Amino acid sequence: MQEPFTQDMLLATSPNAGGTSLIALGTATVIDQEDTTGIWISEGGLFRNVIASIPDDETPHKRTMQLQSFSSVSGKKVLMEDEQFDFHDILYHENRLYLVSTGTNEVITLTKEGAEIKRYSYPGHNDSWHINCLGIWDGRVVVSAFGEFDSMRGYKHNSTHRGFIMDLESGQKLWEGLSQPHTPVQRSDKYYVCNSESKQVLIKDRSGNVQCLQFDSYTRGLAFGKEFMYVGLSQSRNVEHATDGPSTARIVAVNILTNQICGEISLPYLEIYDVRIVQNEHYFVLPMMLGLNGEDLRKRLHECSCKAAGLAAGLNRIKSHIITGSIIRLVSRLKKDNTFANPSC
């Protein structure tokens, strides 16, 4: 078995004085400092929800939620923007984007270009249910929520065993009695959820048997690699005495077969919202997140490929701080693409 954090590349997002981090080869690298909640990576590109600073003359500290997309075709685009929506999760499934608008008690579906298709709206005042995360269970979109409350943030100090996972389309409750649930994930014939308030990851099989993995911090963010499950651990704003225990956010690697913790890595934030695996076909999108256009990217990759012996020096000229391993693989992939054919060195 390989060491954790060496065989899988991860992206982790953090809200509230946070950003996005790349974890690879045993190292965590901050690739931007925009407060970010949900993120989704696919072959077609990357989508993420960002709390953006957009000051104007009347509001110098104005902040708004943005749904951003990054693709090799259109680069970076803002698909939706609103001050009140409080975007949480984003998911792309069967040619539709699913966006959680926690602030308005809704899940919004859109085309990948950002055209609205449908809204799933729930009763109560804004952010009464605290709808947050999305997943795919048995081919169906599911959503997690803190509970069916009437008042804004009625879950505060009242969320224990009130949460649930439900089928988005039918509204059927698939798992109840949870405490501030996040990140529903299915792997093979097992269903996983972060039972965040209780600092747990729960695993349920098709017979209904539940196994509990206990941690020391607020659990939110799950991703599965080749041998490890990666769990985000945070200091939560929704749990009393959140300052107990470790003072920074961490990702722990759990052996999938034994459920034993095999390692951890710290991030320079208090919270983690999302954790995603970066596959080989996703590497192209990382420089785009940092504003590198195609020509700039080609030149910088050419710099690296022409100076392989001095790769570290070449990396110092790359805006992105993406670590050596991912750049090597990125260069290798793009050199096979005629679009990025290298001129003579």
C-alpha positions in Angstrom: 0.0 0.0 0.0 1.2 3.5 -0.9 1.4 6.3 1.6 -1.7 8.5 1.8 -1.7 11.7 -0.1 0.9 10.4 -2.6 -1.2 8.4 -5.1 -4.3 10.7 -5.2 -4.5 14.3 -6.1 -7.2 16.3 -4.3 -8.8 19.7 -4.4 -10.2 21.0 -1.1 -12.3 24.2 -0.7 -12.7 26.4 2.4 -15.2 29.2 3.1 -14.8 32.1 5.6 -11.3 33.4 5.1 -10.5 30.3 3.1 -9.7 29.4 -0.5 -8.9 26.4 -2.7 -6.0 24.0 -2.0 -4.3 21.3 -4.1 -3.1 18.3 -2.2 -0.6 16.0 -4.0 2.7 14.2 -3.3 2.2 14.7 0.4 1.9 18.5 0.1 -0.9 21.0 0.4 -0.6 24.1 -1.8 -3.0 27.1 -1.7 -3.9 27.9 -5.3 -6.2 30.8 -4.6 -7.7 32.6 -1.6 -11.3 33.0 -2.7 -13.8 31.8 -0.2 -15.3 28.7 -1.8 -18.0 26.2 -0.9 -19.0 23.5 -3.4 -16.8 22.4 -6.3 -17.4 19.8 -9.1 -14.9 18.5 -11.5 -15.7 16.6 -14.7 -14.2 16.0 -18.2 -16.0 19.1 -19.5 -14.5 21.4 -16.9 -14.9 22.6 -13.3 -17.7 24.4 -11.5 -17.5 26.1 -8.1 -19.3 28.4 -5.8 -17.4 31.4 -4.6 -18.1 34.2 -2.2 -16.7 37.0 -4.3 -15.7 40.5 -3.3 -17.3 43.0 -5.7 -17.0 46.5 -4.1 -18.8 49.5 -5.4 -19.1 53.2 -4.4 -21.9 52.6 -1.9 -20.7 49.3 -0.5 -16.9 49.1 -0.4 -16.9 45.6 1.2 -19.7 44.2 -0.9 -19.6 40.4 -1.2 -21.8 38.2 -3.4 -22.2 34.5 -4.3 -21.0 33.4 -7.7 -21.4 30.1 -9.6 -18.2 30.0 -11.7 -17.4 27.6 -14.5 -14.0 26.9 -16.0 -13.6 25.0 -19.3 -11.1 24.5 -22.1 -13.6 26.0 -24.6 -14.9 29.1 -22.8 -12.3 29.7 -20.0 -13.8 31.2 -16.8 -17.4 32.4 -16.7 -19.8 33.5 -14.0 -23.0 31.5 -14.6 -25.1 33.0 -11.7 -24.6 35.7 -9.2 -26.7 36.8 -6.2 -26.2 38.3 -2.8 -28.9 36.3 -1.0 -28.7 32.8 -2.3 -25.8 31.5 -0.2 -24.8 28.8 -2.6 -23.5 25.6 -1.1 -23.1 22.5 -3.2 -22.8 22.1 -7.0 -23.3 18.9 -8.9 -23.3 18.1 -12.7 -25.4 15.1 -13.6 -27.0 14.0 -16.9 -26.3 17.3 -18.6 -27.7 19.4 -15.8 -26.2 21.5 -13.1 -27.7 21.2 -9.6 -27.1 24.2 -7.4 -28.0 24.4 -3.7 -29.3 27.8 -2.7 -29.2 27.4 1.0 -30.2 31.0 1.6 -33.6 30.6 -0.2 -34.4 27.0 0.7 -34.0 25.8 -2.8 -32.2 23.5 -5.2 -31.9 25.1 -8.7 -31.2 23.2 -11.9 -29.5 24.8 -14.8 -27.9 24.0 -18.2 -24.1 24.0 -18.1 -24.2 27.4 -19.7 -26.2 28.8 -16.8 -29.8 28.9 -18.1 -32.2 28.1 -15.4 -34.4 25.0 -15.8 -36.3 24.3 -12.6 -36.4 25.2 -8.9 -37.1 22.7 -6.1 -38.4 25.0 -3.3 -39.1 24.0 0.3 -41.3 25.6 3.0 -40.2 27.9 5.8 -38.2 31.1 5.9 -34.8 31.5 4.2 -32.2 29.0 5.4 -34.7 27.3 7.7 -33.9 23.8 6.5 -30.2 24.5 5.8 -30.2 22.4 2.6 -26.5 22.0 1.8 -25.0 19.0 0.0 -25.8 16.9 -3.1 -24.9 13.4 -4.1 -25.8 10.6 -6.5 -27.3 7.4 -4.9 -28.4 4.6 -7.2 -28.5 7.1 -10.1 -30.8 9.5 -8.2 -29.8 13.0 -7.0 -30.1 13.3 -3.2 -29.7 16.3 -0.9 -28.9 16.7 2.8 -30.6 19.1 5.2 -30.4 19.9 8.9 -34.1 19.5 9.4 -37.6 20.8 8.6 -37.7 24.0 10.5 -39.9 27.1 9.9 -37.8 30.0 11.0 -34.5 31.3 9.6 -31.7 29.2 11.0 -34.1 27.4 13.3 -31.6 24.6 13.4 -29.3 26.6 15.7 -28.9 24.6 19.0 -31.8 22.3 17.8 -30.3 20.1 15.1 -29.4 16.9 16.9 -31.1 13.9 15.1 -33.3 16.3 13.1 -31.4 16.0 9.8 -32.0 13.8 6.8 -31.0 12.7 3.3 -33.8 12.8 0.7 -34.4 12.0 -2.9 -34.5 15.4 -4.7 -37.2 14.5 -7.2 -39.6 12.5 -5.1 -38.9 14.1 -1.7 -38.6 10.6 -0.1 -36.5 10.5 3.1 -33.8 8.0 2.6 -31.9 8.4 5.9 -33.3 10.2 9.0 -32.2 10.9 12.5 -28.9 12.7 11.4 -27.2 15.6 13.1 -26.2 18.4 10.7 -25.5 16.0 7.8 -23.3 16.8 4.8 -21.7 15.1 1.8 -23.8 12.1 0.9 -21.7 9.7 -1.2 -22.4 6.2 -2.5 -19.5 3.9 -3.1 -20.4 0.5 -4.5 -23.2 -0.9 -2.3 -22.6 1.4 0.6 -23.9 4.8 1.5 -21.7 7.4 3.3 -22.7 10.6 5.0 -20.9 13.1 7.3 -22.9 13.2 10.5 -21.1 16.5 11.1 -22.4 17.7 14.5 -21.5 14.4 16.1 -18.1 14.4 14.3 -18.8 11.2 12.5 -18.9 9.5 9.2 -21.7 7.0 9.0 -21.7 4.0 6.6 -24.9 2.2 5.7 -25.2 -1.0 3.7 -28.2 -2.1 1.6 -29.5 -4.1 4.6 -29.7 -1.0 6.7 -26.8 -1.8 8.9 -24.9 1.3 10.0 -21.2 1.6 10.9 -19.9 4.7 12.7 -16.4 6.2 12.2 -15.7 8.7 15.0 -13.4 11.7 14.6 -12.3 14.6 16.8 -13.7 17.5 14.6 -16.6 18.5 12.5 -16.8 16.2 9.5 -17.6 17.7 6.1 -16.2 16.7 2.7 -15.7 13.1 1.5 -13.7 11.8 -1.5 -12.7 8.3 -2.5 -9.3 7.5 -4.0 -7.7 4.2 -5.0 -7.1 2.9 -1.4 -8.2 5.8 0.8 -11.3 7.7 1.8 -10.4 11.4 2.4 -12.4 13.1 5.2 -12.5 16.9 5.7 -12.3 18.0 9.4 -13.2 21.5 10.4 -13.8 24.0 13.2 -17.5 24.5 12.8 -19.6 27.7 13.4 -22.6 25.5 14.1 -21.4 23.5 17.0 -20.7 24.9 20.5 -17.2 24.6 21.9 -15.8 24.4 18.3 -12.4 25.6 19.6 -11.8 22.3 21.4 -9.3 20.1 19.7 -7.1 20.9 16.7 -7.0 24.6 15.7 -6.9 24.2 11.9 -8.8 22.3 9.2 -7.4 18.9 8.2 -7.9 16.1 5.7 -7.5 12.6 7.1 -6.9 9.5 5.0 -8.9 6.5 6.0 -8.1 3.0 4.7 -11.2 2.0 2.7 -10.9 -1.7 3.7 -10.0 -1.4 7.4 -11.5 2.1 8.2 -8.2 2.9 10.0 -6.8 6.4 9.9 -3.5 6.3 8.0 -2.5 9.9 7.8 -3.6 13.5 7.8 -2.6 16.8 6.3 -3.3 20.3 7.6 -4.6 23.3 5.7 -4.2 26.9 6.7 -7.9 27.5 7.3 -10.5 26.8 10.0 -12.9 25.0 7.8 -13.2 22.6 4.9 -16.3 22.5 2.8 -15.6 20.1 -0.1 -13.0 17.6 -1.1 -12.7 16.2 -4.7 -10.4 13.8 -6.4 -8.5 15.3 -9.5 -8.3 12.7 -12.3 -5.8 12.8 -15.1 -8.3 14.3 -17.5 -8.9 17.2 -15.1 -5.4 18.7 -14.9 -6.0 21.2 -17.7 -8.5 23.2 -15.6 -6.2 24.0 -12.7 -4.2 26.8 -14.4 -7.5 28.2 -15.7 -8.7 28.7 -12.1 -5.7 31.1 -11.8 -6.4 33.1 -14.9 -3.9 31.7 -17.3 -5.2 32.0 -20.8 -4.4 29.5 -23.6 -1.4 31.4 -25.0 0.1 32.2 -21.6 -0.4 28.6 -20.5 1.3 27.4 -23.7 4.3 29.6 -23.1 4.7 28.7 -19.5 4.4 25.0 -20.2 6.9 25.4 -23.0 9.2 27.0 -20.5 9.0 24.0 -18.3 9.3 21.4 -21.1 12.4 23.1 -22.5 14.1 23.3 -19.2 13.3 19.8 -17.7 16.6 19.7 -16.0 15.8 22.9 -14.2 12.1 22.3 -13.6 12.1 23.9 -10.1 13.4 27.2 -11.6 10.8 27.0 -14.3 8.1 26.5 -11.8 9.1 29.7 -10.1 7.9 31.6 -13.2 4.5 29.9 -13.2 1.8 32.0 -11.6 0.1 29.0 -10.3 2.3 27.4 -7.6 1.0 24.1 -8.8 3.4 21.5 -7.5 6.0 19.7 -9.6 4.1 16.4 -10.0 1.0 17.8 -11.5 2.9 20.1 -13.8 4.9 17.2 -15.1 1.8 15.3 -15.9 0.1 18.3 -17.3 3.0 19.0 -19.7 3.0 15.4 -20.7 -0.7 15.4 -21.6 -0.6 18.7 -23.4 2.5 17.9 -25.5 0.3 15.1 -27.1 -2.3 17.7 -28.0 -1.5 19.5 -31.3 -3.2 22.6 -29.9 -0.3 23.0 -27.5 2.4 21.8 -29.9 5.8 23.1 -28.7 7.9 25.3 -31.0 11.6 24.4 -31.3 13.5 24.9 -28.1 
